[in-house]
Amino acid sequence: MTTNPRAKKFRIRRSGSLNEGQPERSAPQPDPAATEDAPPHAGNRDAQFEQASPAEPVREGQIDSPAAMVAQTDMDAIRAEGLTGRQLRLARRMAQKHGIAATSDFDAVRQLRLNGINPFQRSNILELVSTDGGANVQSGISDDPGQGSGQLGRIQLPQTVPHPDRNLPSTERAKPSETRFSEIVEIQRDIAKRRRRKVALLFTRLAFFVMLPTIVAGWYYYFVATPMYATNSEFVIQQAEGRGASGLGSLFQGTSMATQQDSITVQSYLASRAAMVRLDQDHGFKSHFSGPDIDPIQALAPDASNEEAYAVYQDHVKISYDPTEGIVKMEVSAPDPQTSQLFSEALIHYAEEQVDQLTQRLREDQMSGARDSYEQAEARRTDALNELLKIQNDVEVIDPVGESGALLQQISTLESQRQQKVLELTSLLNATRPNEGRVQGVRSEIEGFETLIAQLRSQMTQNDATGSSLAVKNTELRLAEENYQFQTIMVQQALQLMEASRIEANRQVRYLSLGVEPIAPDEPTYPRSFENTLLAFLVFAGIYLMISLTGSILREQISS
């Protein structure tokens, strides 16, 4: 036989009043603030001394019912959870609120959970605080004396009873839990109020510094800005193909690297003030942008300076160069399509002239040097020819070289004949009895041959009336001929050099080839209202964000 363990615990019964006429008071309850941080069951006297109903006497040897055993098992499990005293008091107050008669705080937790109520849920706790008469419930005082402990006619917690003679306000201080909840609610209301005020100020600043300028910009782009027509064109600068190129020059030949410097130079020229001034002189650039149909922001004053016109020129003439492909792209915008096409064609013509001027001086220097060398060689050859003619006239013979050859041939023939006569004389003298007449005749012939040979040789070496011999004249003539031949060779070399210079000059020529011809558009290109409005919004938002961050950092630095 089992006994109820609750029967062995102390039972606290309410005794009668000690003094007649005084209100009944129960045992003082511990301060909740002092027991909030206490360990489980330390500040909860109900956890140690359960209150039993006086109508239920303890019976020895009584066996508990199964329902009582289940309830006891559930409460033992709740005790094992380690609930704090504050949690147990909240469970007891919530049980009183819902009219649940609980014998202890653990029984209150058990019955609340059986009824599907979580006594520790935040919403249930706030509902407990905000109900009518919550102050009395929170402090453990019930307006109905019969609901304090779940038994009729029993008051578990102390009460204040009105005095028959006077009714003064209670001098008891509010409990810390009530003060804490009220302060938390007040702080939450204050935080929400400040949050709403800050959000309102934030939206006000955003509307003033971001939205209002964006609306103004959008109104300008949609309703005020003058439509502009843009003409696009693309061209490339090419170099003449050179033959026989070698070394590093052959690596970049035919690529954009060979004309990159020229393309950048042309781009810089088209974007310069010189191109703007020339365009204004030829086609009236300023007058087109100072008309009455241009909006005030893009319009030029009638007496605008070149600097002001150049600022407008930079906004409406955009030139870019792609170094990978070697293509120069140009976009020219104007109030009407025909004007934009006219300006684009004029700028392309200026670019062609600039390309021609880039290598003109180099080509002229190369050709002038080769031409001067050829002319000088030609003059020297003419002088050599005149010298040769003069020598031929002074010699008084048509061909001194041929005449000298003829004389040498005659001398050789006479020498041959003389040698034959010498052999004949020798043969006559070798006879036993030579014929003197014949011997004498042969000797005289030999002497004649020698005399004739001597005369011929003297003609070649003997000076004439002019003081020069045929050999000297022949030598002078040969020198003049060699000089003439040398000058002729020099003229040929100069002519070859001039031809090579001409070919190199032609190779240095740059050509401007149009890839995309300028064609006037039929619809306005600018302004792009939506894109520009969105860009204005992003710009103003970025400026506001930077200013806000800077201000926050400065305030933090000052406050620290």
ZASE-160365 format. One record per residue (C-alpha): residue number from 1; residue in one letter; x, y, z. Coordinates in nm, 3 decimals. Example, Ala and Ser with C-alpha at 12.3 -4.5 7.8 and 13.67 -1.06 7.14 Angstrom:
2
- n,res,px,py,pz
- 1,A,1.230,-0.450,0.780;
- 2,S,1.367,-0.106,0.714;
***
This chain:
560
- n,res,px,py,pz
- 1,M,0.000,0.000,0.000;
- 2,T,0.132,0.336,-0.101;
- 3,T,0.080,0.659,0.074;
- 4,N,0.044,1.004,-0.073;
- 5,P,0.381,1.181,-0.030;
- 6,R,0.199,1.510,0.002;
- 7,A,0.049,1.384,0.327;
- 8,K,0.395,1.378,0.478;
- 9,K,0.469,1.742,0.396;
- 10,F,0.391,2.034,0.616;
- 11,R,0.056,2.189,0.568;
- 12,I,0.004,2.557,0.627;
- 13,R,-0.339,2.643,0.747;
- 14,R,-0.478,2.988,0.786;
- 15,S,-0.537,3.070,1.148;
- 16,G,-0.783,3.317,1.278;
- 17,S,-0.718,3.681,1.328;
- 18,L,-0.497,3.767,1.619;
- 19,N,-0.673,4.090,1.694;
- 20,E,-1.037,4.142,1.653;
- 21,G,-1.137,4.418,1.421;
- 22,Q,-0.817,4.389,1.220;
- 23,P,-0.822,4.247,0.870;
- 24,E,-0.694,3.905,0.816;
- 25,R,-0.336,3.890,0.680;
- 26,S,-0.160,3.596,0.540;
- 27,A,0.204,3.519,0.581;
- 28,P,0.425,3.776,0.407;
- 29,Q,0.528,3.679,0.059;
- 30,P,0.892,3.704,-0.054;
- 31,D,0.993,3.995,-0.278;
- 32,P,0.988,3.888,-0.643;
- 33,A,1.289,4.105,-0.719;
- 34,A,1.489,3.926,-0.457;
- 35,T,1.392,3.584,-0.586;
- 36,E,1.427,3.642,-0.962;
- 37,D,1.784,3.532,-0.973;
- 38,A,1.759,3.268,-0.706;
- 39,P,1.810,2.901,-0.800;
- 40,P,1.509,2.686,-0.876;
- 41,H,1.277,2.625,-0.583;
- 42,A,1.494,2.852,-0.361;
- 43,G,1.259,3.151,-0.356;
- 44,N,0.937,2.963,-0.398;
- 45,R,0.797,2.854,-0.072;
- 46,D,0.506,2.688,-0.241;
- 47,A,0.751,2.452,-0.404;
- 48,Q,0.864,2.331,-0.061;
- 49,F,0.549,2.361,0.139;
- 50,E,0.242,2.282,-0.062;
- 51,Q,-0.089,2.405,0.059;
- 52,A,-0.343,2.139,0.119;
- 53,S,-0.715,2.188,0.145;
- 54,P,-0.844,2.173,0.509;
- 55,A,-1.139,1.978,0.383;
- 56,E,-0.916,1.688,0.289;
- 57,P,-0.784,1.516,0.603;
- 58,V,-0.496,1.284,0.581;
- 59,R,-0.593,0.926,0.579;
- 60,E,-0.352,0.657,0.673;
- 61,G,-0.330,0.365,0.433;
- 62,Q,-0.530,0.539,0.156;
- 63,I,-0.424,0.439,-0.200;
- 64,D,-0.395,0.717,-0.458;
- 65,S,-0.598,0.694,-0.775;
- 66,P,-0.425,0.649,-1.117;
- 67,A,-0.510,1.008,-1.208;
- 68,A,-0.335,1.130,-0.892;
- 69,M,-0.033,0.919,-0.974;
- 70,V,-0.018,1.060,-1.327;
- 71,A,-0.050,1.414,-1.190;
- 72,Q,0.227,1.346,-0.939;
- 73,T,0.450,1.203,-1.214;
- 74,D,0.389,1.511,-1.434;
- 75,M,0.475,1.745,-1.147;
- 76,D,0.794,1.551,-1.076;
- 77,A,0.890,1.598,-1.441;
- 78,I,0.812,1.971,-1.413;
- 79,R,1.030,1.993,-1.104;
- 80,A,1.312,1.831,-1.297;
- 81,E,1.290,2.111,-1.560;
- 82,G,1.455,2.353,-1.318;
- 83,L,1.200,2.635,-1.343;
- 84,T,1.285,2.958,-1.164;
- 85,G,1.072,3.114,-0.894;
- 86,R,0.968,3.394,-1.131;
- 87,Q,0.841,3.144,-1.385;
- 88,L,0.643,2.957,-1.121;
- 89,R,0.480,3.283,-0.997;
- 90,L,0.384,3.373,-1.353;
- 91,A,0.225,3.029,-1.393;
- 92,R,0.025,3.073,-1.071;
- 93,R,-0.102,3.418,-1.179;
- 94,M,-0.197,3.286,-1.523;
- 95,A,-0.386,2.997,-1.361;
- 96,Q,-0.575,3.249,-1.145;
- 97,K,-0.654,3.453,-1.457;
- 98,H,-0.804,3.150,-1.635;
- 99,G,-0.989,3.031,-1.321;
- 100,I,-0.786,2.716,-1.272;
- 101,A,-0.772,2.582,-0.912;
- 102,A,-0.415,2.468,-0.856;
- 103,T,-0.276,2.320,-0.540;
- 104,S,0.078,2.441,-0.612;
- 105,D,0.281,2.632,-0.868;
- 106,F,0.389,2.306,-1.033;
- 107,D,0.026,2.195,-1.048;
- 108,A,-0.059,2.532,-1.209;
- 109,V,0.204,2.468,-1.480;
- 110,R,0.069,2.114,-1.530;
- 111,Q,-0.296,2.221,-1.560;
- 112,L,-0.214,2.513,-1.790;
- 113,R,-0.029,2.279,-2.023;
- 114,L,-0.318,2.031,-2.011;
- 115,N,-0.547,2.315,-2.121;
- 116,G,-0.315,2.398,-2.414;
- 117,I,-0.173,2.719,-2.258;
- 118,N,0.202,2.784,-2.251;
- 119,P,0.254,2.988,-1.934;
- 120,F,0.597,3.108,-2.049;
- 121,Q,0.499,3.234,-2.398;
- 122,R,0.560,3.607,-2.441;
- 123,S,0.216,3.685,-2.581;
- 124,N,0.045,3.513,-2.287;
- 125,I,0.262,3.708,-2.041;
- 126,L,0.183,4.042,-2.210;
- 127,E,-0.187,3.954,-2.216;
- 128,L,-0.162,3.880,-1.846;
- 129,V,-0.014,4.225,-1.780;
- 130,S,-0.261,4.421,-1.998;
- 131,T,-0.587,4.270,-1.861;
- 132,D,-0.815,4.457,-1.627;
- 133,G,-0.717,4.420,-1.270;
- 134,G,-0.373,4.309,-1.385;
- 135,A,-0.201,4.492,-1.105;
- 136,N,-0.387,4.288,-0.848;
- 137,V,-0.326,3.963,-1.036;
- 138,Q,0.039,4.044,-1.087;
- 139,S,0.088,4.121,-0.721;
- 140,G,-0.093,3.805,-0.627;
- 141,I,-0.410,3.975,-0.490;
- 142,S,-0.744,3.865,-0.622;
- 143,D,-1.062,4.071,-0.601;
- 144,D,-1.254,3.755,-0.525;
- 145,P,-1.140,3.609,-0.194;
- 146,G,-1.245,3.268,-0.306;
- 147,Q,-1.004,3.255,-0.600;
- 148,G,-0.672,3.314,-0.424;
- 149,S,-0.585,2.949,-0.373;
- 150,G,-0.856,2.772,-0.561;
- 151,Q,-1.058,2.713,-0.239;
- 152,L,-1.369,2.902,-0.138;
- 153,G,-1.337,3.157,0.142;
- 154,R,-0.956,3.136,0.153;
- 155,I,-0.724,3.429,0.098;
- 156,Q,-0.374,3.317,0.006;
- 157,L,-0.200,3.655,-0.034;
- 158,P,-0.229,3.969,0.178;
- 159,Q,-0.505,4.222,0.092;
- 160,T,-0.584,4.580,0.174;
- 161,V,-0.923,4.626,0.337;
- 162,P,-1.094,4.965,0.329;
- 163,H,-1.107,5.133,0.670;
- 164,P,-1.458,5.204,0.793;
- 165,D,-1.376,5.560,0.891;
- 166,R,-1.136,5.669,0.612;
- 167,N,-1.018,5.534,0.279;
- 168,L,-0.664,5.652,0.206;
- 169,P,-0.444,5.543,-0.085;
- 170,S,-0.225,5.245,-0.016;
- 171,T,0.123,5.322,0.103;
- 172,E,0.257,4.998,-0.035;
- 173,R,0.512,5.046,-0.308;
- 174,A,0.451,4.900,-0.651;
- 175,K,0.634,4.582,-0.706;
- 176,P,0.943,4.589,-0.928;
- 177,S,0.783,4.360,-1.184;
- 178,E,0.499,4.608,-1.241;
- 179,T,0.745,4.896,-1.266;
- 180,R,0.965,4.700,-1.499;
- 181,F,0.681,4.612,-1.737;
- 182,S,0.554,4.969,-1.741;
- 183,E,0.900,5.102,-1.808;
- 184,I,0.955,4.849,-2.087;
- 185,V,0.627,4.950,-2.251;
- 186,E,0.718,5.317,-2.218;
- 187,I,1.063,5.255,-2.366;
- 188,Q,0.912,5.061,-2.654;
- 189,R,0.667,5.340,-2.725;
- 190,D,0.946,5.596,-2.712;
- 191,I,1.166,5.386,-2.944;
- 192,A,0.879,5.344,-3.190;
- 193,K,0.805,5.717,-3.178;
- 194,R,1.168,5.810,-3.239;
- 195,R,1.190,5.551,-3.516;
- 196,R,0.886,5.697,-3.689;
- 197,R,1.029,6.048,-3.652;
- 198,K,1.366,5.942,-3.797;
- 199,V,1.201,5.762,-4.087;
- 200,A,0.993,6.071,-4.159;
- 201,L,1.303,6.292,-4.151;
- 202,L,1.489,6.046,-4.375;
- 203,F,1.213,6.047,-4.635;
- 204,T,1.196,6.426,-4.615;
- 205,R,1.569,6.459,-4.683;
- 206,L,1.552,6.204,-4.965;
- 207,A,1.260,6.386,-5.120;
- 208,F,1.436,6.723,-5.099;
- 209,F,1.790,6.623,-5.196;
- 210,V,1.728,6.328,-5.431;
- 211,M,1.372,6.307,-5.561;
- 212,L,1.320,6.678,-5.626;
- 213,P,1.641,6.721,-5.835;
- 214,T,1.560,6.397,-6.020;
- 215,I,1.211,6.526,-6.103;
- 216,V,1.359,6.854,-6.228;
- 217,A,1.612,6.666,-6.442;
- 218,G,1.342,6.437,-6.582;
- 219,W,1.120,6.737,-6.662;
- 220,Y,1.408,6.896,-6.851;
- 221,Y,1.492,6.582,-7.051;
- 222,Y,1.129,6.505,-7.137;
- 223,F,0.987,6.852,-7.206;
- 224,V,1.264,7.115,-7.242;
- 225,A,1.574,6.957,-7.400;
- 226,T,1.617,7.016,-7.775;
- 227,P,1.626,6.694,-7.982;
- 228,M,1.969,6.628,-8.132;
- 229,Y,2.037,6.414,-8.440;
- 230,A,2.363,6.217,-8.431;
- 231,T,2.547,6.102,-8.745;
- 232,N,2.791,5.814,-8.696;
- 233,S,3.089,5.741,-8.917;
- 234,E,3.395,5.517,-8.901;
- 235,F,3.719,5.537,-9.094;
- 236,V,4.060,5.376,-9.087;
- 237,I,4.402,5.512,-9.183;
- 238,Q,4.594,5.274,-9.405;
- 239,Q,4.953,5.266,-9.528;
- 240,A,5.073,5.169,-9.875;
- 241,E,5.216,4.821,-9.886;
- 242,G,5.596,4.827,-9.911;
- 243,R,5.795,4.569,-10.103;
- 244,G,6.101,4.404,-9.968;
- 245,A,6.042,4.513,-9.609;
- 246,S,6.263,4.336,-9.358;
- 247,G,6.333,4.340,-8.988;
- 248,L,6.084,4.479,-8.736;
- 249,G,5.913,4.681,-9.008;
- 250,S,5.784,4.363,-9.168;
- 251,L,5.626,4.248,-8.838;
- 252,F,5.389,4.546,-8.812;
- 253,Q,5.339,4.589,-9.186;
- 254,G,4.970,4.574,-9.273;
- 255,T,4.854,4.598,-8.908;
- 256,S,4.702,4.880,-8.706;
- 257,M,5.030,4.923,-8.519;
- 258,A,5.189,5.068,-8.833;
- 259,T,4.942,5.360,-8.840;
- 260,Q,4.856,5.389,-8.470;
- 261,Q,5.049,5.712,-8.427;
- 262,D,4.882,5.864,-8.732;
- 263,S,4.536,5.762,-8.610;
- 264,I,4.594,5.915,-8.268;
- 265,T,4.723,6.234,-8.431;
- 266,V,4.412,6.260,-8.649;
- 267,Q,4.188,6.196,-8.348;
- 268,S,4.362,6.473,-8.153;
- 269,Y,4.328,6.714,-8.445;
- 270,L,3.955,6.651,-8.491;
- 271,A,3.897,6.708,-8.118;
- 272,S,4.106,7.029,-8.111;
- 273,R,4.011,7.395,-8.124;
- 274,A,4.167,7.426,-8.469;
- 275,A,3.910,7.187,-8.617;
- 276,M,3.628,7.374,-8.439;
- 277,V,3.747,7.714,-8.568;
- 278,R,3.780,7.580,-8.922;
- 279,L,3.435,7.419,-8.904;
- 280,D,3.289,7.748,-8.783;
- 281,Q,3.459,7.941,-9.065;
- 282,D,3.345,7.697,-9.334;
- 283,H,2.996,7.598,-9.216;
- 284,G,2.898,7.834,-8.929;
- 285,F,2.916,7.604,-8.628;
- 286,K,2.835,7.881,-8.378;
- 287,S,2.533,8.008,-8.569;
- 288,H,2.370,7.663,-8.570;
- 289,F,2.389,7.635,-8.189;
- 290,S,2.289,7.996,-8.116;
- 291,G,1.948,7.977,-8.283;
- 292,P,1.620,8.040,-8.101;
- 293,D,1.511,7.674,-8.126;
- 294,I,1.790,7.556,-7.894;
- 295,D,1.710,7.514,-7.524;
- 296,P,1.887,7.754,-7.284;
- 297,I,2.123,7.490,-7.146;
- 298,Q,2.262,7.382,-7.484;
- 299,A,2.230,7.718,-7.663;
- 300,L,2.525,7.947,-7.738;
- 301,A,2.513,8.322,-7.699;
- 302,P,2.528,8.515,-8.029;
- 303,D,2.858,8.673,-7.921;
- 304,A,2.998,8.355,-7.762;
- 305,S,3.375,8.320,-7.742;
- 306,N,3.573,8.038,-7.893;
- 307,E,3.613,7.875,-7.552;
- 308,E,3.237,7.859,-7.499;
- 309,A,3.190,7.727,-7.852;
- 310,Y,3.464,7.472,-7.795;
- 311,A,3.281,7.342,-7.484;
- 312,V,2.969,7.288,-7.696;
- 313,Y,3.186,7.134,-7.970;
- 314,Q,3.323,6.879,-7.724;
- 315,D,2.970,6.786,-7.615;
- 316,H,2.842,6.731,-7.971;
- 317,V,3.151,6.590,-8.147;
- 318,K,3.270,6.264,-7.994;
- 319,I,3.573,6.085,-8.141;
- 320,S,3.719,5.757,-8.020;
- 321,Y,3.998,5.530,-8.141;
- 322,D,4.015,5.152,-8.106;
- 323,P,4.385,5.052,-8.099;
- 324,T,4.309,4.682,-8.144;
- 325,E,4.129,4.731,-8.474;
- 326,G,4.276,5.069,-8.577;
- 327,I,3.930,5.220,-8.640;
- 328,V,3.848,5.585,-8.562;
- 329,K,3.481,5.631,-8.468;
- 330,M,3.316,5.972,-8.484;
- 331,E,2.970,6.088,-8.377;
- 332,V,2.848,6.437,-8.466;
- 333,S,2.517,6.565,-8.328;
- 334,A,2.331,6.877,-8.441;
- 335,P,1.977,7.024,-8.411;
- 336,D,1.878,6.887,-8.754;
- 337,P,1.992,6.575,-8.945;
- 338,Q,2.124,6.757,-9.254;
- 339,T,2.349,6.976,-9.044;
- 340,S,2.490,6.677,-8.855;
- 341,Q,2.571,6.503,-9.184;
- 342,L,2.731,6.822,-9.321;
- 343,F,2.949,6.863,-9.012;
- 344,S,3.052,6.495,-9.025;
- 345,E,3.155,6.513,-9.392;
- 346,A,3.350,6.833,-9.331;
- 347,L,3.542,6.679,-9.041;
- 348,I,3.626,6.371,-9.249;
- 349,H,3.762,6.602,-9.523;
- 350,Y,3.975,6.780,-9.262;
- 351,A,4.103,6.442,-9.146;
- 352,E,4.207,6.348,-9.500;
- 353,E,4.403,6.670,-9.538;
- 354,Q,4.567,6.612,-9.203;
- 355,V,4.666,6.260,-9.307;
- 356,D,4.825,6.394,-9.627;
- 357,Q,5.020,6.654,-9.431;
- 358,L,5.159,6.400,-9.188;
- 359,T,5.405,6.246,-9.442;
- 360,Q,5.425,6.523,-9.700;
- 361,R,5.742,6.677,-9.559;
- 362,L,5.911,6.339,-9.524;
- 363,R,5.827,6.248,-9.883;
- 364,E,5.943,6.586,-10.010;
- 365,D,6.274,6.558,-9.824;
- 366,Q,6.339,6.214,-9.964;
- 367,M,6.255,6.314,-10.321;
- 368,S,6.444,6.645,-10.308;
- 369,G,6.767,6.474,-10.191;
- 370,A,6.751,6.208,-10.461;
- 371,R,6.665,6.467,-10.725;
- 372,D,6.959,6.689,-10.627;
- 373,S,7.200,6.393,-10.644;
- 374,Y,7.076,6.302,-10.991;
- 375,E,7.106,6.656,-11.119;
- 376,Q,7.462,6.690,-10.988;
- 377,A,7.566,6.357,-11.147;
- 378,E,7.412,6.465,-11.473;
- 379,A,7.606,6.793,-11.465;
- 380,R,7.934,6.613,-11.399;
- 381,R,7.872,6.376,-11.687;
- 382,T,7.808,6.672,-11.919;
- 383,D,8.136,6.833,-11.816;
- 384,A,8.323,6.508,-11.881;
- 385,L,8.171,6.482,-12.226;
- 386,N,8.268,6.841,-12.311;
- 387,E,8.623,6.770,-12.197;
- 388,L,8.640,6.465,-12.422;
- 389,L,8.522,6.664,-12.724;
- 390,K,8.775,6.936,-12.656;
- 391,I,9.063,6.687,-12.643;
- 392,Q,8.949,6.527,-12.968;
- 393,N,8.943,6.868,-13.137;
- 394,D,9.291,6.956,-13.009;
- 395,V,9.443,6.631,-13.138;
- 396,E,9.332,6.715,-13.495;
- 397,V,9.263,6.351,-13.564;
- 398,I,8.941,6.174,-13.556;
- 399,D,9.069,5.873,-13.366;
- 400,P,9.408,5.911,-13.201;
- 401,V,9.384,5.564,-13.062;
- 402,G,9.318,5.415,-13.404;
- 403,E,9.596,5.619,-13.562;
- 404,S,9.840,5.502,-13.297;
- 405,G,9.731,5.147,-13.363;
- 406,A,9.786,5.185,-13.734;
- 407,L,10.136,5.321,-13.680;
- 408,L,10.214,5.035,-13.446;
- 409,Q,10.085,4.791,-13.705;
- 410,Q,10.306,4.949,-13.975;
- 411,I,10.609,4.933,-13.747;
- 412,S,10.537,4.570,-13.678;
- 413,T,10.510,4.495,-14.050;
- 414,L,10.835,4.677,-14.126;
- 415,E,11.006,4.489,-13.846;
- 416,S,10.897,4.160,-13.996;
- 417,Q,11.024,4.259,-14.336;
- 418,R,11.354,4.383,-14.191;
- 419,Q,11.404,4.053,-14.010;
- 420,Q,11.352,3.866,-14.338;
- 421,K,11.614,4.079,-14.510;
- 422,V,11.851,4.019,-14.219;
- 423,L,11.802,3.644,-14.262;
- 424,E,11.857,3.679,-14.636;
- 425,L,12.178,3.879,-14.577;
- 426,T,12.300,3.615,-14.337;
- 427,S,12.238,3.343,-14.590;
- 428,L,12.424,3.541,-14.859;
- 429,L,12.721,3.600,-14.635;
- 430,N,12.743,3.234,-14.548;
- 431,A,12.806,3.146,-14.911;
- 432,T,13.162,3.067,-15.015;
- 433,R,13.168,3.334,-15.270;
- 434,P,12.882,3.579,-15.194;
- 435,N,12.749,3.815,-15.453;
- 436,E,12.864,4.155,-15.343;
- 437,G,12.599,4.340,-15.535;
- 438,R,12.324,4.136,-15.395;
- 439,V,12.466,4.161,-15.047;
- 440,Q,12.492,4.532,-15.081;
- 441,G,12.134,4.556,-15.204;
- 442,V,12.004,4.354,-14.912;
- 443,R,12.192,4.572,-14.668;
- 444,S,12.051,4.883,-14.824;
- 445,E,11.700,4.741,-14.792;
- 446,I,11.765,4.663,-14.427;
- 447,E,11.881,5.016,-14.366;
- 448,G,11.572,5.149,-14.539;
- 449,F,11.347,4.942,-14.320;
- 450,E,11.524,5.066,-14.006;
- 451,T,11.499,5.426,-14.121;
- 452,L,11.130,5.391,-14.192;
- 453,I,11.067,5.226,-13.855;
- 454,A,11.254,5.506,-13.680;
- 455,Q,11.043,5.766,-13.859;
- 456,L,10.723,5.595,-13.763;
- 457,R,10.827,5.574,-13.399;
- 458,S,10.933,5.934,-13.401;
- 459,Q,10.583,6.029,-13.520;
- 460,M,10.437,5.864,-13.214;
- 461,T,10.671,6.020,-12.957;
- 462,Q,10.793,6.341,-13.118;
- 463,N,10.618,6.665,-13.018;
- 464,D,10.435,6.852,-13.287;
- 465,A,10.380,7.227,-13.324;
- 466,T,10.146,7.230,-13.027;
- 467,G,10.416,7.077,-12.806;
- 468,S,10.244,6.742,-12.751;
- 469,S,10.307,6.408,-12.907;
- 470,L,10.059,6.156,-13.028;
- 471,A,10.116,5.940,-12.718;
- 472,V,10.038,6.231,-12.485;
- 473,K,9.727,6.316,-12.679;
- 474,N,9.625,5.954,-12.674;
- 475,T,9.669,5.940,-12.294;
- 476,E,9.466,6.258,-12.240;
- 477,L,9.195,6.123,-12.464;
- 478,R,9.182,5.794,-12.271;
- 479,L,9.155,5.982,-11.939;
- 480,A,8.871,6.194,-12.075;
- 481,E,8.689,5.885,-12.198;
- 482,E,8.728,5.707,-11.864;
- 483,N,8.603,6.015,-11.679;
- 484,Y,8.303,6.029,-11.907;
- 485,Q,8.230,5.663,-11.851;
- 486,F,8.258,5.707,-11.472;
- 487,Q,8.021,6.004,-11.472;
- 488,T,7.781,5.803,-11.682;
- 489,I,7.783,5.528,-11.417;
- 490,M,7.722,5.789,-11.144;
- 491,V,7.427,5.926,-11.334;
- 492,Q,7.280,5.577,-11.356;
- 493,Q,7.321,5.524,-10.982;
- 494,A,7.162,5.862,-10.905;
- 495,L,6.874,5.772,-11.131;
- 496,Q,6.825,5.443,-10.946;
- 497,L,6.839,5.623,-10.612;
- 498,M,6.580,5.872,-10.724;
- 499,E,6.353,5.593,-10.839;
- 500,A,6.394,5.413,-10.504;
- 501,S,6.317,5.739,-10.320;
- 502,R,6.006,5.783,-10.526;
- 503,I,5.892,5.431,-10.439;
- 504,E,5.965,5.490,-10.068;
- 505,A,5.780,5.819,-10.078;
- 506,N,5.481,5.647,-10.230;
- 507,R,5.500,5.384,-9.957;
- 508,Q,5.491,5.656,-9.692;
- 509,V,5.160,5.783,-9.821;
- 510,R,4.863,5.738,-9.582;
- 511,Y,4.512,5.677,-9.703;
- 512,L,4.189,5.748,-9.516;
- 513,S,3.935,5.477,-9.597;
- 514,L,3.574,5.514,-9.488;
- 515,G,3.426,5.207,-9.324;
- 516,V,3.091,5.368,-9.234;
- 517,E,2.981,5.666,-9.438;
- 518,P,2.796,5.949,-9.260;
- 519,I,2.422,5.921,-9.319;
- 520,A,2.170,6.161,-9.165;
- 521,P,1.930,5.995,-8.915;
- 522,D,1.553,6.031,-8.945;
- 523,E,1.483,6.027,-8.569;
- 524,P,1.644,6.224,-8.288;
- 525,T,1.918,6.043,-8.099;
- 526,Y,1.937,6.269,-7.793;
- 527,P,1.822,6.326,-7.526;
- 528,R,1.774,5.976,-7.394;
- 529,S,1.516,6.080,-7.139;
- 530,F,1.476,5.763,-6.934;
- 531,E,1.848,5.679,-6.921;
- 532,N,1.945,6.035,-6.835;
- 533,T,1.678,6.062,-6.565;
- 534,L,1.789,5.734,-6.410;
- 535,L,2.150,5.848,-6.425;
- 536,A,2.056,6.176,-6.254;
- 537,F,1.881,5.980,-5.977;
- 538,L,2.187,5.762,-5.922;
- 539,V,2.415,6.066,-5.917;
- 540,F,2.205,6.257,-5.665;
- 541,A,2.159,5.946,-5.450;
- 542,G,2.535,5.884,-5.452;
- 543,I,2.606,6.246,-5.355;
- 544,Y,2.353,6.228,-5.071;
- 545,L,2.498,5.898,-4.951;
- 546,M,2.852,6.033,-4.947;
- 547,I,2.747,6.348,-4.763;
- 548,S,2.548,6.143,-4.509;
- 549,L,2.837,5.904,-4.445;
- 550,T,3.079,6.194,-4.412;
- 551,G,2.848,6.371,-4.166;
- 552,S,2.800,6.054,-3.960;
- 553,I,3.175,5.995,-3.942;
- 554,L,3.241,6.355,-3.839;
- 555,R,2.972,6.343,-3.568;
- 556,E,3.116,6.018,-3.436;
- 557,Q,3.466,6.162,-3.430;
- 558,I,3.348,6.479,-3.253;
- 559,S,3.139,6.289,-2.998;
- 560,S,3.425,6.052,-2.920;
***
